[in-house]
Amino acid sequence: MPHYIQLKAFGMLAEKIGSESLELVNPGSSEFLRQQLLEQFPKLKSLTFRMALDRKIIQADTDISQGQEIALLPPFSGG
């Protein structure tokens, strides 16, 4: 039985994938997830985005465990 993760998308990323949340089969790592998303949603290729794992922004390829939540975050700036 496959393991699933919850994916949440914000802003223009949600618009490009057509939903604010998805349940996906766990690809095992953030890099495999990024590749999977770019293949499944080609419109994402033109955008820069970051990923957060359980509300913590990840900088490098990170293992994903069953039931974890991944967020796709559009570019943002602050002051």
C-alpha positions as CSV (number, residue, x, y, z in Angstrom):
1,M,0.0,0.0,0.0
2,P,1.5,3.4,-1.0
3,H,2.4,6.0,1.5
4,Y,0.9,9.5,1.0
5,I,1.9,13.1,1.7
6,Q,-0.2,16.2,1.8
7,L,0.8,19.0,-0.5
8,K,-0.3,22.6,-0.1
9,A,0.2,25.3,-2.7
10,F,0.0,29.0,-2.2
11,G,-0.6,32.0,-4.5
12,M,0.3,31.6,-8.2
13,L,1.5,28.1,-7.5
14,A,-2.0,27.0,-6.5
15,E,-3.3,28.6,-9.7
16,K,-0.8,26.7,-11.9
17,I,-1.7,23.3,-10.4
18,G,-5.4,24.0,-10.1
19,S,-5.7,23.3,-6.4
20,E,-4.6,24.6,-3.0
21,S,-4.1,21.1,-1.7
22,L,-3.3,17.6,-3.1
23,E,-2.7,14.2,-1.7
24,L,0.2,12.5,-3.5
25,V,2.0,9.2,-3.3
26,N,5.2,9.9,-1.4
27,P,8.1,10.1,-3.8
28,G,10.6,9.8,-0.9
29,S,12.5,13.0,-1.2
30,S,12.0,16.7,-2.0
31,E,14.0,16.5,-5.1
32,F,12.0,13.6,-6.5
33,L,8.9,15.5,-5.6
34,R,10.1,18.6,-7.4
35,Q,10.8,16.5,-10.5
36,Q,7.4,14.8,-10.3
37,L,5.6,18.2,-9.9
38,L,7.4,19.7,-12.9
39,E,6.4,16.7,-15.1
40,Q,2.8,16.6,-13.9
41,F,2.3,20.4,-14.0
42,P,4.6,21.9,-16.7
43,K,3.3,25.4,-16.0
44,L,5.5,25.3,-12.8
45,K,8.7,25.2,-14.9
46,S,8.5,28.9,-15.5
47,L,8.2,29.7,-11.8
48,T,10.6,29.9,-8.9
49,F,9.3,28.3,-5.7
50,R,10.6,26.9,-2.4
51,M,9.3,24.0,-0.4
52,A,8.6,23.7,3.3
53,L,8.4,20.4,5.1
54,D,6.1,20.5,8.1
55,R,6.3,24.3,8.1
56,K,10.1,24.6,7.9
57,I,11.7,25.8,4.6
58,I,14.1,23.2,3.2
59,Q,17.2,24.3,1.4
60,A,18.5,20.9,0.1
61,D,17.2,17.5,-0.9
62,T,15.4,16.2,2.1
63,D,13.8,12.8,2.9
64,I,10.0,12.9,3.2
65,S,8.2,10.5,5.6
66,Q,4.7,9.2,5.4
67,G,2.1,11.8,6.5
68,Q,4.3,14.8,6.3
69,E,3.0,18.0,4.9
70,I,4.8,19.8,2.0
71,A,4.1,23.4,1.1
72,L,4.9,25.0,-2.2
73,L,5.8,28.6,-1.5
74,P,6.0,31.4,-4.2
75,P,8.7,33.9,-4.1
76,F,8.2,36.5,-1.4
77,S,10.0,39.5,-0.1
78,G,9.9,41.2,3.2
79,G,11.1,44.2,4.9
